[in-house]
Amino acid sequence: MKKVLVVEDSAAVRAMIVSIVQTVPGIECVDAEDGLAALKALPADQFDAILTDINMPGLTGLELISFVRCHPNYKQIPIIIISTEKTEADRERGLSLGASDYITKPFVPGDLQRVIKHHLGI
């Protein structure tokens, strides 16, 4: 079973992402309402991927990516940004910090599932 951490401050969007991802066989989700909650969840479990929003209170998705990429226990985890930020500059900034992929909202559920499968190798 692959475990995915979903980090999103909107409860409705977070629930939607979790439900879409969990339709992929062999995937279980843990959710966090912001970057700080994600930092608390990371040492408590072993995650195979992280899906994160960018704009969140407390600790942003970009700050979360920077932390994960600098930490030896987590730096190899694929990170997929799911954001309303749609410019090429936003995409380049996220990828340059270490994101593995970038999806803009709104997205097609099948596209998210394909990206997840690709990064998890399933």
Contact map, one row per residue, 1 for C-alpha under 8 A:
11100000000000000000000001110000000000000000000000000000000000000000000000000000000000000000000000000000000000000000000000
11110000000000000000000001110000000000000000001100000000000000000000000000000000000000000000000000000000000000000000000100
11111000000000000000000000111100000000000000011110000000000000000000000000000000000000000000000000000000000000000000000000
01111100000000000000000000111100000000000000001111100000000000000000000000000000000000000000000000000000000000000000000000
00111110000000000000000000001111000001000000001011100000000000000000000000000000000000000000000000000000000000000000000000
00011111000001001100000000001111000000000000000001110000000000000000000000000000000000000000000000000000000000000000000000
00001111100001000000000000000011111001000000000001111000000000000000000000000000000000000000000000000000000000000000000000
00000111111011000000000000000011110000000000000000011001000000000000000000000000000000000000000000000000000000000000000000
00000011111001000000000000000001110000000000000000001001100000000000000000000000000000000000000000000000000000000000000000
00000001111111000000000000000000100000000000000000000000000000000000000000000000000000000000000000000000000000000000000000
00000001111111100000000000000000100000000000000000000000000000000000000000000000000000000000000000000000000000000000000000
00000000011111110000000000000000000000000000000000000000000000000000000000000000000000000000000000000000000000000000000000
00000001011111111000000000000000000000000000000000000000000000000000000000000000000000000000000000000000000000000000000000
00000111111111111100000000000010100000000000000000000000000000000000000000000000000000000000000000000000000000000000000000
00000000001111111110000000000000000000000000000000000000000000000000000000000000000000000000000000000000000000000000000000
00000000000111111111000000000000000000000000000000000000000000000000000000000000000000000000000000000000000000000000000000
00000100000011111111100000000000000000000000000000000000000000000000000000000000000000000000000000000000000000000000000000
00000100000001111111110000001010000000000000000000000000000000000000000000000000000000000000000000000000000000000000000000
00000000000000111111111000000000000000000000000000000000000000000000000000000000000000000000000000000000000000000000000000
00000000000000011111111100000000000000000000000000000000000000000000000000000000000000000000000000000000000010011000000000
00000000000000001111111100101000000000000000000000000000000000000000000000000000000000000000000000000000000000011001000000
00000000000000000111111110111000000000000000000000000000000000000000000000000000000000000000000000000000000000000000000000
00000000000000000011111110100000000000000000000000000000000000000000000000000000000000000000000000000000000000000000000000
00000000000000000001111111100000000000000000000000000000000000000000000000000000000000000000000000000000000000001000100000
00000000000000000000011111100000000000000000000000000000000000000000000000000000000000000000000000000000000000000000000000
11000000000000000000000111110000000000000000000000000000000000000000000000000000000000000000000000000000000000000000000000
11110000000000000000111111111000000000000000000000000000000000000000000000000000000000000000000000000000000000000000000000
11110000000000000000010001111100000000000000000000000000000000000000000000000000000000000000000000000000000000000000000000
00111100000000000100110000111110000000000000000000000000000000000000000000000000000000000000000000000000000000000000000000
00111100000000000000000000011111000000000000000000000000000000000000000000000000000000000000000000000000000000000000000000
00001111000001000100000000001111100001000000000000000000000000000000000000000000000000000000000000000000000000000000000000
00001111100000000000000000000111111011001000000000000000000000000000000000000000000000000000000000000000000000000000000000
00000011111001000000000000000011111011000000000000000000000000000000000000000000000000000000000000000000000000000000000000
00000011100000000000000000000001111111000000000000000001111100000000000000000000000000000000000000000000000000000000000000
00000010000000000000000000000001111111100000000000000001111110110000000000000000000000000000000000000000000000000000000000
00000000000000000000000000000000011111110000000000000000011000000000000000000000000000000000000000000000000000000000000000
00000000000000000000000000000001111111111000000000000000000000000000000000000000000000000000000000000000000000000000000000
00001010000000000000000000000011111111111100000000000000000000010000000000000000000000000000000000000000000000000000000000
00000000000000000000000000000000001111111110000000000000000000010000000000000000000000000000000000000000000000000000000000
00000000000000000000000000000000000111111111000000000000000000000000000000000000000000000000000000000000000000000000000000
00000000000000000000000000000001000011111111100000000000000000000000000000000000000000000000000000000000000000000000000000
00000000000000000000000000000000000001111111111000000000000000000000000000000000000000000000000000000000000000000000000000
00000000000000000000000000000000000000111111110000000000000000000000000000000000000000000000000000000000000000000000000000
00000000000000000000000000000000000000011111110000000000000000000000000000000000000000000000000000000000000000000000000000
00000000000000000000000000000000000000001111111000000000000000000000000000000000000000000000000000000000000000000000000000
00100000000000000000000000000000000000000111111100000000000000000000000000000000000000000000000000000000000000000000000000
01111000000000000000000000000000000000000100111111000000000000000000000000001000000000000000000000000000000000000000000000
01110000000000000000000000000000000000000000011111000000000000000000000000001100000000000000000000000000000000000000000100
00111000000000000000000000000000000000000000001111100000000000000000000000001111000000000000000000000000000000000000001100
00011110000000000000000000000000000000000000001111110000000000000000000000001111000000000000000000000000000000000000000000
00011110000000000000000000000000000000000000000011111000000000000000000000000011110000000000000000000000000000000000000000
00000111000000000000000000000000000000000000000001111100000010000000000000000011111000000000000000000000000000000000000000
00000011100000000000000000000000000000000000000000111111000110000000000000000000111000000000000000000000000000000000000000
00000000000000000000000000000000000000000000000000011111000111000000000000000000111010000000000000000000000000000000000000
00000000000000000000000000000000000000000000000000001111100110000000000000000000001000000000000000000000000000000000000000
00000001100000000000000000000000011000000000000000001111111110000000000000000000000000000000000000000000000000000000000000
00000000100000000000000000000000011000000000000000000011111100000000000000000000000000000000000000000000000000000000000000
00000000000000000000000000000000011100000000000000000001111100000000000000000000000000000000000000000000000000000000000000
00000000000000000000000000000000011100000000000000000001111110110000000000000000000000000000000000000000000000000000000000
00000000000000000000000000000000011000000000000000001111111111110000000000000000000000000000000000000000000000000000000000
00000000000000000000000000000000001000000000000000011111001111111000000000000000100000000000000000000000000000000000000000
00000000000000000000000000000000000000000000000000000100000111111100000000000000000000000000010010000000000000000000000000
00000000000000000000000000000000001000000000000000000000001111111110000000000000000000000000000000000000000000000000000000
00000000000000000000000000000000001001100000000000000000001111111111000000000000000000000000000000000000000000000000000000
00000000000000000000000000000000000000000000000000000000000011111111100000000010000000000000000011100000000000000000000000
00000000000000000000000000000000000000000000000000000000000001111111110000000000000000000000000011000000000000000000000000
00000000000000000000000000000000000000000000000000000000000000111111111000000000000000000000000000000000000000000000000000
00000000000000000000000000000000000000000000000000000000000000011111111001100000000000000000000000000000000000000000000000
00000000000000000000000000000000000000000000000000000000000000001111111101110000000000000000000011000000000000000000000000
00000000000000000000000000000000000000000000000000000000000000000111111100100000000000000000000000000000000000000000000000
00000000000000000000000000000000000000000000000000000000000000000011111111100000000000000000000000000000000000000000000000
00000000000000000000000000000000000000000000000000000000000000000000111111100000000000000000000000000000000000000000000000
00000000000000000000000000000000000000000000000000000000000000000000001111110000000000000000000000000000000000000000000000
00000000000000000000000000000000000000000000000000000000000000000001101111111000000000000000000000000000000000000000000000
00000000000000000000000000000000000000000000000000000000000000000001111111111000000000000000000000000000000000000000000000
00000000000000000000000000000000000000000000000000000000000000000000100011111100000000000000000000000000000000000000000000
00000000000000000000000000000000000000000000001111000000000000000000000001111110000000000000000000000000000000000000000000
00000000000000000000000000000000000000000000000111000000000000000000000000011111000000000000000000110000000000000000001000
00000000000000000000000000000000000000000000000011110000000000001000000000001111100000000000000001111000000000000000000000
00000000000000000000000000000000000000000000000011110000000000000000000000000111110000000000000000111110000000000000000000
00000000000000000000000000000000000000000000000000111100000010000000000000000011111000000000010000101110000000000000000000
00000000000000000000000000000000000000000000000000111100000000000000000000000001111100000000000000000111100000000000000000
00000000000000000000000000000000000000000000000000011110000000000000000000000000111111000000000000000111100000000000000000
00000000000000000000000000000000000000000000000000000000000000000000000000000000011111000000000000000001110000000000000000
00000000000000000000000000000000000000000000000000000100000000000000000000000000001111100110000000000001100000000000000000
00000000000000000000000000000000000000000000000000000000000000000000000000000000001111110110000000000001000000000000000000
00000000000000000000000000000000000000000000000000000000000000000000000000000000000011111110000000000000000000000000000000
00000000000000000000000000000000000000000000000000000000000000000000000000000000000001111111000000000000000000000000000000
00000000000000000000000000000000000000000000000000000000000000000000000000000000000000111111100000000000000000000000000000
00000000000000000000000000000000000000000000000000000000000000000000000000000000000011111111110000000000000000000000000000
00000000000000000000000000000000000000000000000000000000000000000000000000000000000011111111111000000100000000000000000000
00000000000000000000000000000000000000000000000000000000000000000000000000000000000000011111111100000000000000000000000000
00000000000000000000000000000000000000000000000000000000000000000000000000000000000000001111111110000000000000000000000000
00000000000000000000000000000000000000000000000000000000000001000000000000000000100000000111111111100100000000000000000000
00000000000000000000000000000000000000000000000000000000000000000000000000000000000000000011111111111100000000000000000000
00000000000000000000000000000000000000000000000000000000000000000000000000000000000000000001111111100000000000000000000000
00000000000000000000000000000000000000000000000000000000000001001100100000000000000000000000111111100000000000000000000000
00000000000000000000000000000000000000000000000000000000000000001100100000000010000000000000011111110000000000000000000000
00000000000000000000000000000000000000000000000000000000000000001000000000000111100000000000011111111100000000000000000000
00000000000000000000000000000000000000000000000000000000000000000000000000000111000000000000001001111100000000000000000000
00000000000000000000000000000000000000000000000000000000000000000000000000000011100000000000001000111110000000000010000000
00000000000000000000000000000000000000000000000000000000000000000000000000000001111000000010011000111111000000000000000000
00000000000000000000000000000000000000000000000000000000000000000000000000000001111000000000000000001111101000010000000000
00000000000000000000000000000000000000000000000000000000000000000000000000000000011111000000000000000111111000000000000000
00000000000000000000000000000000000000000000000000000000000000000000000000000000011110000000000000000011111000000000000000
00000000000000000000000000000000000000000000000000000000000000000000000000000000000100000000000000000001111100000000000000
00000000000000000000000000000000000000000000000000000000000000000000000000000000000000000000000000000011111110110000000000
00000000000000000000000000000000000000000000000000000000000000000000000000000000000000000000000000000000011111110000000000
00000000000000000001000000000000000000000000000000000000000000000000000000000000000000000000000000000000001111111000000000
00000000000000000000000000000000000000000000000000000000000000000000000000000000000000000000000000000000000111111100000000
00000000000000000000000000000000000000000000000000000000000000000000000000000000000000000000000000000000001111111110000000
00000000000000000001100000000000000000000000000000000000000000000000000000000000000000000000000000000010001111111111000000
00000000000000000001100100000000000000000000000000000000000000000000000000000000000000000000000000000000000011111111100000
00000000000000000000000000000000000000000000000000000000000000000000000000000000000000000000000000000000000001111111110000
00000000000000000000000000000000000000000000000000000000000000000000000000000000000000000000000000001000000000111111111000
00000000000000000000100000000000000000000000000000000000000000000000000000000000000000000000000000000000000000011111111100
00000000000000000000000100000000000000000000000000000000000000000000000000000000000000000000000000000000000000001111111111
00000000000000000000000000000000000000000000000000000000000000000000000000000000000000000000000000000000000000000111111111
00000000000000000000000000000000000000000000000010000000000000000000000000000100000000000000000000000000000000000011111111
01000000000000000000000000000000000000000000000110000000000000000000000000000000000000000000000000000000000000000001111111
00000000000000000000000000000000000000000000000000000000000000000000000000000000000000000000000000000000000000000000111111
00000000000000000000000000000000000000000000000000000000000000000000000000000000000000000000000000000000000000000000111111
